[in-house]
Every structure is written in C-alpha cells, then in structure tokens.
Amino acid sequence: MRHAVANGLGRTSRPEAIQTLMELMEDTDDDVRDWATFGLGVSTGDSPQIREAFRRSLNDTFLDVRQEAIWGLARRKDPEGLLLLLEQLEAHVWAAGDEWACM
C-alpha cells in the first residue's frame, strides 16, 4: 500500500504531496523509500528542503534510493547531483535511467 501511495504522489508540486513523499523517504521499507525518492524526483517541486531530502538519501543503505537521489538532484541542476552523475558516467558505472536524469 505504501508503495502505491509513494508512486502515486509523484509528478506533482502540491505541498501536501511533497511533504508526504519526504516523510516516506524516511520509511523503514527499502521499496517505500525508493518509490518516494523516485516520486519526489519526478515531481515539479524544488526547494532547499527537497534538495536536503535528496542529500540525506545519498547515504541510504539501498542502492536504488541513492541512485534516485542523484537523479533528483541532477534534474534540478543541483551542482552536487550533477557532479555525482558525471562521476558515475566517467567511471563507466552507468545505471539504467542516467540518460534521463538531466532532462
């Protein structure tokens, strides 16, 4: 259920949806955190709080969450996210989705 909620809240800039996604990014379930980070990443919202949520997720124990955090920052043209994405690409450690991160 939480997976569906996290997935369904993406692609929005409504403050209550953004807040819910940021809360779900702290969930104990890896998949919930992954979907919440994805949902926030594809949302149109941008703020210091959103970018800080992504930065916290850069240290997540689940690789997919860390990748979504990089993409979320890169999509917002955040220097840290762009640098991490560039480092990944230069190291030839590509992840499916890297090509969409800066669109």
VEXVEX-973927 format. One record per atom (N, C-alpha, C): residue number from 1; residue in one letter; atom name; x, y, z. Coordinates in steps of 0.1 Angstrom, whole numbers, plus 2048, in hexadecimal, padded with zeros to 3 digits. Example, Ala and Ser with C-alpha at 12.3 -4.5 7.8 and 13.67 -1.06 7.14 Angstrom:
2
    n  res  atom    X    Y    Z
    1    A     N  884  7C7  84E
    1    A    CA  87B  7D3  84E
    1    A     C  884  7DF  84E
    2    S     N  880  7EA  847
    2    S    CA  889  7F5  847
    2    S     C  881  800  84F
//
This chain:
103
    n  res  atom    X    Y    Z
    1    M     N  808  7F4  800
    1    M    CA  800  800  800
    1    M     C  809  80D  800
    2    R     N  813  80D  809
    2    R    CA  81B  819  809
    2    R     C  823  81B  7FC
    3    H     N  826  810  7F5
    3    H    CA  82D  811  7E8
    3    H     C  824  818  7DE
    4    A     N  817  815  7DE
    4    A    CA  80D  81B  7D5
    4    A     C  80C  82A  7D8
    5    V     N  80B  82D  7E5
    5    V    CA  80A  83B  7E9
    5    V     C  816  843  7E5
    6    A     N  822  83E  7E7
    6    A    CA  82E  845  7E3
    6    A     C  82F  847  7D4
    7    N     N  82B  83C  7CD
    7    N    CA  82B  83D  7BE
    7    N     C  821  847  7B9
    8    G     N  815  847  7BF
    8    G    CA  80A  84F  7BA
    8    G     C  80C  85E  7BE
    9    L     N  814  862  7C7
    9    L    CA  816  870  7CB
    9    L     C  820  877  7C2
   10    G     N  828  870  7BA
   10    G    CA  831  876  7B1
   10    G     C  82B  87F  7A6
   11    R     N  833  886  7A0
   11    R    CA  82F  88F  795
   11    R     C  825  89A  799
   12    T     N  827  89F  7A5
   12    T    CA  81F  8AA  7AA
   12    T     C  827  8B4  7B1
   13    S     N  822  8BF  7B3
   13    S    CA  829  8C9  7BB
   13    S     C  820  8CE  7C7
   14    R     N  815  8C6  7CA
   14    R    CA  80D  8C9  7D5
   14    R     C  814  8C8  7E2
   15    P     N  814  8D2  7EA
   15    P    CA  81C  8D1  7F7
   15    P     C  819  8C5  800
   16    E     N  80D  8C1  801
   16    E    CA  80A  8B6  809
   16    E     C  80F  8A9  803
   17    A     N  810  8A7  7F6
   17    A    CA  815  89C  7F0
   17    A     C  824  89B  7F1
   18    I     N  82B  8A7  7EF
   18    I    CA  839  8A8  7F1
   18    I     C  83D  8A4  7FF
   19    Q     N  836  8A9  809
   19    Q    CA  839  8A6  817
   19    Q     C  837  898  81A
   20    T     N  82D  891  815
   20    T    CA  82A  883  817
   20    T     C  836  87B  811
   21    L     N  83A  87F  805
   21    L    CA  845  878  7FF
   21    L     C  852  879  807
   22    M     N  855  885  80C
   22    M    CA  861  886  814
   22    M     C  860  87E  821
   23    E     N  854  87D  827
   23    E    CA  852  874  832
   23    E     C  854  866  82F
   24    L     N  84F  861  823
   24    L    CA  851  853  81F
   24    L     C  85F  850  81B
   25    M     N  867  85A  818
   25    M    CA  875  858  815
   25    M     C  87D  853  822
   26    E     N  876  855  82E
   26    E    CA  87D  850  83A
   26    E     C  877  843  83F
   27    D     N  86E  83C  837
   27    D    CA  868  830  83B
   27    D     C  872  825  83D
   28    T     N  86E  81B  845
   28    T    CA  878  810  847
   28    T     C  878  806  83C
   29    D     N  86E  806  833
   29    D    CA  86E  7FD  827
   29    D     C  876  803  81C
   30    D     N  880  7FB  817
   30    D    CA  888  7FF  80C
   30    D     C  880  804  7FF
   31    D     N  876  7FC  7FC
   31    D    CA  86E  7FF  7F0
   31    D     C  866  80B  7F2
   32    V     N  861  80E  7FE
   32    V    CA  859  81A  800
   32    V     C  862  826  7FF
   33    R     N  86E  825  804
   33    R    CA  877  830  803
   33    R     C  87B  833  7F4
   34    D     N  87D  828  7ED
   34    D    CA  881  829  7DF
   34    D     C  875  82F  7D7
   35    W     N  869  82B  7D9
   35    W    CA  85E  831  7D1
   35    W     C  85B  83F  7D5
   36    A     N  85D  842  7E2
   36    A    CA  85B  850  7E7
   36    A     C  866  859  7E1
   37    T     N  872  854  7E1
   37    T    CA  87D  85C  7DB
   37    T     C  87B  85E  7CC
   38    F     N  877  854  7C5
   38    F    CA  873  855  7B7
   38    F     C  868  85F  7B5
   39    G     N  85D  85E  7BD
   39    G    CA  852  867  7BC
   39    G     C  856  875  7BE
   40    L     N  85E  878  7C8
   40    L    CA  862  885  7CA
   40    L     C  86C  88A  7BF
   41    G     N  874  881  7BA
   41    G    CA  87D  884  7AF
   41    G     C  876  888  7A2
   42    V     N  86B  882  79F
   42    V    CA  863  885  793
   42    V     C  859  890  795
   43    S     N  857  895  7A2
   43    S    CA  84E  89F  7A4
   43    S     C  854  8AD  79F
   44    T     N  84B  8B6  79E
   44    T    CA  850  8C3  799
   44    T     C  854  8CC  7A4
   45    G     N  854  8C7  7B1
   45    G    CA  857  8D0  7BC
   45    G     C  866  8D1  7BD
   46    D     N  86A  8DD  7C3
   46    D    CA  878  8DF  7C5
   46    D     C  879  8E9  7D1
   47    S     N  881  8E6  7DB
   47    S    CA  883  8EF  7E6
   47    S     C  890  8EA  7ED
   48    P     N  895  8F2  7F6
   48    P    CA  8A0  8EE  7FE
   48    P     C  89D  8E1  806
   49    Q     N  890  8E0  80B
   49    Q    CA  88C  8D4  813
   49    Q     C  88C  8C7  80A
   50    I     N  888  8C9  7FE
   50    I    CA  887  8BE  7F4
   50    I     C  896  8B9  7F1
   51    R     N  89E  8C3  7EE
   51    R    CA  8AC  8BF  7EB
   51    R     C  8B3  8B9  7F7
   52    E     N  8B0  8BE  803
   52    E    CA  8B6  8B8  80F
   52    E     C  8B1  8A9  811
   53    A     N  8A4  8A7  80E
   53    A    CA  89F  899  80F
   53    A     C  8A7  890  805
   54    F     N  8AA  895  7F9
   54    F    CA  8B2  88D  7F0
   54    F     C  8C0  88B  7F5
   55    R     N  8C6  895  7FB
   55    R    CA  8D3  894  800
   55    R     C  8D4  889  80C
   56    R     N  8CA  889  814
   56    R    CA  8C9  87F  81F
   56    R     C  8C9  871  818
   57    S     N  8C1  870  80D
   57    S    CA  8C0  863  807
   57    S     C  8CC  85E  7FF
   58    L     N  8D6  867  7FD
   58    L    CA  8E2  863  7F7
   58    L     C  8EA  859  7FF
   59    N     N  8E6  858  80C
   59    N    CA  8ED  84F  816
   59    N     C  8E4  843  819
   60    D     N  8D9  841  812
   60    D    CA  8D0  836  815
   60    D     C  8D7  829  813
   61    T     N  8D3  81F  81B
   61    T    CA  8D8  812  81A
   61    T     C  8D4  80A  80D
   62    F     N  8CA  80F  807
   62    F    CA  8C4  808  7FB
   62    F     C  8C9  810  7EE
   63    L     N  8D0  809  7E6
   63    L    CA  8D6  80F  7DA
   63    L     C  8CC  816  7D1
   64    D     N  8C1  810  7CF
   64    D    CA  8B6  817  7C7
   64    D     C  8B2  824  7CC
   65    V     N  8B1  826  7D9
   65    V    CA  8AE  833  7DF
   65    V     C  8B9  83D  7DD
   66    R     N  8C5  838  7DE
   66    R    CA  8D1  842  7DC
   66    R     C  8D1  846  7CD
   67    Q     N  8CE  83D  7C4
   67    Q    CA  8CD  841  7B6
   67    Q     C  8C2  84B  7B3
   68    E     N  8B6  848  7B9
   68    E    CA  8AB  852  7B7
   68    E     C  8AF  860  7BD
   69    A     N  8B6  860  7C8
   69    A    CA  8BA  86D  7CE
   69    A     C  8C3  874  7C5
   70    I     N  8CD  86D  7BE
   70    I    CA  8D6  874  7B5
   70    I     C  8CE  87A  7A9
   71    W     N  8C5  872  7A4
   71    W    CA  8BD  876  799
   71    W     C  8B4  882  79D
   72    G     N  8AE  881  7A9
   72    G    CA  8A5  88C  7AD
   72    G     C  8AD  899  7AE
   73    L     N  8B9  899  7B3
   73    L    CA  8C1  8A5  7B4
   73    L     C  8C6  8A9  7A6
   74    A     N  8CA  8A0  79E
   74    A    CA  8CE  8A3  790
   74    A     C  8C3  8AA  788
   75    R     N  8B7  8A4  789
   75    R    CA  8AB  8AA  782
   75    R     C  8A9  8B9  786
   76    R     N  8AD  8BC  792
   76    R    CA  8AB  8CA  797
   76    R     C  8B8  8D2  794
   77    K     N  8C1  8CD  78C
   77    K    CA  8CD  8D3  789
   77    K     C  8D6  8D7  795
   78    D     N  8D4  8CF  7A0
   78    D    CA  8DC  8D1  7AC
   78    D     C  8EA  8CD  7A9
   79    P     N  8F4  8D6  7AD
   79    P    CA  902  8D3  7AA
   79    P     C  907  8C5  7B0
   80    E     N  903  8C2  7BC
   80    E    CA  907  8B5  7C2
   80    E     C  901  8A9  7BA
   81    G     N  8F4  8AA  7B7
   81    G    CA  8EE  89F  7AF
   81    G     C  8F5  89E  7A1
   82    L     N  8F7  8A9  79B
   82    L    CA  8FD  8A9  78D
   82    L     C  90C  8A3  78E
   83    L     N  913  8A7  799
   83    L    CA  921  8A1  79A
   83    L     C  920  892  79D
   84    L     N  917  88E  7A5
   84    L    CA  916  87F  7A8
   84    L     C  912  878  79B
   85    L     N  909  87D  794
   85    L    CA  905  876  787
   85    L     C  911  876  77E
   86    L     N  918  881  77C
   86    L    CA  923  882  773
   86    L     C  92E  878  777
   87    E     N  931  877  784
   87    E    CA  93B  86D  789
   87    E     C  937  85F  786
   88    Q     N  92A  85C  787
   88    Q    CA  925  84F  784
   88    Q     C  927  84C  775
   89    L     N  924  856  76D
   89    L    CA  925  854  75E
   89    L     C  934  852  75A
   90    E     N  93C  85B  760
   90    E    CA  94A  85A  75C
   90    E     C  951  84D  761
   91    A     N  94C  847  76C
   91    A    CA  951  83A  771
   91    A     C  94B  82F  76A
   92    H     N  942  831  760
   92    H    CA  93B  827  759
   92    H     C  933  81E  762
   93    V     N  92E  824  76D
   93    V    CA  925  81D  776
   93    V     C  917  822  773
   94    W     N  912  81F  768
   94    W    CA  905  824  763
   94    W     C  8FA  81D  76A
   95    A     N  8EF  824  76D
   95    A    CA  8E3  81D  772
   95    A     C  8D8  820  768
   96    A     N  8CF  817  766
   96    A    CA  8C3  819  75D
   96    A     C  8BC  825  763
   97    G     N  8BA  82F  75B
   97    G    CA  8B4  83B  75F
   97    G     C  8BD  847  75F
   98    D     N  8CA  845  75F
   98    D    CA  8D3  850  75F
   98    D     C  8D1  85A  754
   99    E     N  8CD  854  748
   99    E    CA  8CB  85C  73C
   99    E     C  8BF  865  73D
  100    W     N  8B6  863  747
  100    W    CA  8AB  86C  749
  100    W     C  8AC  876  754
  101    A     N  8B7  875  75B
  101    A    CA  8B9  87D  767
  101    A     C  8B9  88C  765
  102    C     N  8BE  890  75A
  102    C    CA  8BF  89F  758
  102    C     C  8B5  8A4  74E
  103    M     N  8AA  89D  74C
  103    M    CA  8A0  8A1  742
  103    M     C  896  8A9  749
//
